[in-house]
């Protein structure tokens, strides 16, 4: 018998882009969203499991909860543009 995992999309989550402005303790980050608001965000399990480093100034996607719009989860980090070789 083969068991497969079924993942259900969470309803009510709002995905927004932003920039990391402060790195706080315990995996928390202060992120400035594209609309100018600041949220307190933590790392998602996928990012934590794959050891993806989030640094100051990184552009990220934050999933906001519909219950508390001041807190969120970082679900994606955009790749930095590679510098041109000299």
Backbone as a ProteinNet text record, in pm:
[ID]
protein_1_A
[PRIMARY]
XXXXXXXXXXXXXXXXXXXXXXXXXXXXXXXXXXXXXXXXXXXXXXXXXXXXXXXXXXXXXXXXXXXXXXXXXXXXXXXXXXXXXX
[TERTIARY]
83.9	0	89	67.5	147.1	70	134.7	73	133.5	51.6	100.8	51	132.3	94	11.6	-91.8	-175.5	-159.8	-111.8	-93.2	-209.8	-263.1	-377.3	-331.2	-370.6	-334.5	-408.9	-337	-400.9	-483.5	-601.3	-688.3	-671.1	-683.8	-677.6	-539.4	-436.3	-301.7	-281.9	-212.5	-185.9	-35.5	7.1	149	188.4	293.8	342.3	494.1	549.8	694.8	742.2	864.8	921.8	1072.4	1134.1	1279.1	1308.5	1404.8	1443.6	1520	1471	1535.7	1611.3	1567.3	1634.9	1634.6	1747	1755.5	1749.7	1644.2	1624.7	1663.9	1650.4	1688.6	1581.4	1620.9	1532.3	1466.2	1536	1482.6	1372	1366.3	1266.5	1330.9	1252.2	1300.9	1196.8	1245.5	1157	1162.7	1044.4	1037.4	951.9	1003.9	926.3	858.8	725.7	649.6	648	605	603.2	503.2	405.7	309.4	353.5	474.2	528.8	511	429.8	408.6	522.3	545.3	646.2	576.5	630.9	577.2	691.6	656.6	750.5	730.8	835.5	820.9	922.5	882.4	973.2	992.6	1088.5	1120.3	1021.5	987.1	902.4	987.7	922.7	993.4	1077.3	1030	1103.5	1236.3	1234.2	1356.8	1450.6	1397.2	1478.8	1540.9	1463.2	1509.1	1619.9	1612.8	1712.4	1827.8	1836.6	1945.8	1964.8	1855.2	1862.5	1886.1	1993.3	2029.4	1951.7	1893.4	1824.7	1910.1	1951.2	2038.7	1970.3	2029.6	1980.2	1979.8	1867.6	1856.6	1803.7	1780.5	1727.2	1582.3	1545.6	1407	1338.2	1225	1157.1	1007.2	941.9	796.2	747.8	654.7	601.1	455	417.6	278	217.5	121	56.8	-67	-92	-212.6	-329.8	-445.3	-563.3	-609.4	-557.7	-597.1	-513	-382.9	-292.9	-202.8	-227.5	-153.9	-18.5	19.6	150.3	253.1	212.5	302.6	291.7	401	398.7	505.6	514.4	608.6	682.6	814.5	894.9	892.1	837	822.1	913.6	978.4	1066.3	1165.3	1290.8	1393.1	1433.7	1428.3	1468	1619.7	1666.7	1810.9	1868.5	1989.2	2059	2113.5	2113.5	2172.3	2322.9	2376.2	2519.7	2594.4	2706.4	2786.4	2856.1	2882.2	2947.8	3097.1	3155.3	3300.1	3381	3496.5	3582.2	3676.8
-117	0	124.1	209	330.4	447.1	512.9	629.1	754.8	845.9	972.3	1086.2	1186.6	1303	1397.1	1448.2	1545.9	1677.5	1777	1908.6	1997.1	2062.3	2148.8	2293.9	2372.7	2514.5	2582.7	2666.3	2738.3	2851.6	2865.6	2972.7	3094.7	3209.1	3332.2	3392	3323.2	3378.3	3481.9	3589.9	3696.9	3698.8	3681	3682.7	3821.5	3877.9	4010.3	4009.1	4091.9	4105.3	4214.2	4197.2	4295.9	4282.3	4369.2	4370.7	4357.7	4272	4251.8	4374.7	4436.9	4557	4531.1	4434.8	4400.3	4248.9	4195.4	4054	4046.2	3986.1	3975.7	3835.9	3808.5	3678.5	3573.1	3448.2	3332.1	3322.5	3360.1	3345.3	3442.1	3555.6	3657.8	3769.6	3828.1	3934	4043.9	4168.8	4282.5	4307.1	4302.6	4313.8	4434.3	4517.9	4630.2	4583.3	4584	4537	4642.1	4600.3	4692.1	4805.6	4789.1	4896.4	4990.4	4968.1	5058.1	5012.8	4911.3	4862.3	4769.6	4761.4	4672.4	4554.6	4434.2	4315	4240.2	4160.2	4072	3933.9	3878.6	3752.5	3650	3522.8	3413.6	3326.2	3235.8	3151	3035.6	3000.6	2883.7	2758.2	2646.3	2519.9	2480.2	2510.5	2476.4	2551.1	2678.5	2758.7	2713.6	2684.4	2639.6	2502.7	2412.9	2276.7	2274.5	2365	2368.9	2464.1	2516.9	2604	2724.5	2786.9	2906.5	3026.1	3099	3212.6	3335.7	3403.5	3530.1	3638.8	3735.3	3841.6	3977	4074.3	4211.4	4260.1	4314.8	4366.2	4266.4	4141.8	4041.9	4072	4047.5	4062.1	3927.8	3927.3	3803.8	3813.7	3698.3	3691.6	3651.1	3728.1	3703.3	3664.7	3555.3	3513.4	3568	3657.4	3718.5	3639.9	3631.8	3567.5	3663.9	3610.5	3697	3740.2	3675.1	3709	3822.7	3822.7	3924.8	3972.6	4091	4142.4	4202.3	4198	4248.5	4136.6	4012.8	3897.9	3815.1	3748.6	3668.9	3561.7	3492.5	3383.2	3406.5	3401.8	3417.2	3284.1	3285.5	3161	3153.2	3263.7	3261.3	3376.7	3347.9	3452.8	3460.9	3581.7	3600.3	3593.8	3537.6	3528.1	3665.9	3687.5	3812.3	3806.1	3917.9	3922.4	3904.3	3819.1	3794	3913.6	3944.2	4057	4019	4117.3	4091.7	4071	3970.2	3947.3	4056.8	4084.5	4190.7	4135.8
0	0	0	-94.1	-106.3	-45.9	47.4	111.3	49	11	-42.7	44.7	54.1	133.7	48.7	105.6	37.1	110.9	39.6	99	60.2	157.5	135.2	144.9	49.1	52	165.9	238.5	348	291.1	343	296.4	385.2	326.5	404.2	414	362	366.6	257.4	289.5	194.1	169.5	44.9	10.5	-38.1	23.2	-15.7	-20	-107.1	-116.5	-21.5	25.8	115.5	122.9	203.5	221.3	370.3	405.9	545.1	592.9	701.2	753.5	883.3	965	1090	1105.9	1154.6	1190	1342.3	1394.4	1538.3	1585.4	1713.1	1766.5	1738.7	1752.8	1739.1	1602.3	1498.5	1363.4	1328.7	1397.7	1366.9	1285.9	1196.9	1110.1	1101.9	1093.8	1069.3	919.1	853.4	708	671.8	580.4	527.9	400.2	400.3	285.4	176	57.2	-57.4	-39.1	52.1	76.1	188.3	245.2	345.6	489.3	514.8	650.4	692.2	823.4	879.2	945.8	927.5	992.4	1059	1159	1226.1	1165.8	1104.7	1032.4	1081.8	1078.2	1111.2	987.7	993.4	879.1	868.5	745.8	725.2	743.7	760.4	780.4	660.7	539.9	417.8	412.4	447.6	445.6	556.9	673.3	785.9	757.7	697.8	669.7	564.2	466.6	359.8	388	509.7	554.4	462.6	422.5	339.1	430.7	404.6	488.4	445.9	542	518.1	582	501.5	549.2	536.4	599.4	594.4	449.9	405.3	269.4	168.1	208.3	115.4	81.3	-44.2	-87.2	-66.2	4.9	42.8	14.2	16.7	10.4	148.5	203.7	337.1	324.4	390.8	395.2	524.5	511.7	627.8	665.9	795.1	844.3	832	805.3	797.1	936	1040.6	1177.2	1234.8	1205.4	1258.7	1145.5	1094.1	979.3	1016.1	1145.1	1185.8	1197.3	1175.6	1184.6	1057.9	1023.6	902.1	901.8	788.8	769.6	638.7	642.6	521.1	447.4	325.1	250.3	129	91.5	-25.5	-18.2	-59.3	-70.9	-216.9	-272	-411.4	-422.2	-531.6	-555.4	-584.9	-535.6	-563.7	-705.4	-773.3	-907.1	-895.5	-981.3	-977.6	-1034.1	-972.6	-1019.8	-1150	-1231.3	-1359.1	-1337.2	-1402.6	-1385.7	-1453.8	-1399.2	-1453.4	-1556.4
[MASK]
++++++++++++++++++++++++++++++++++++++++++++++++++++++++++++++++++++++++++++++++++++++

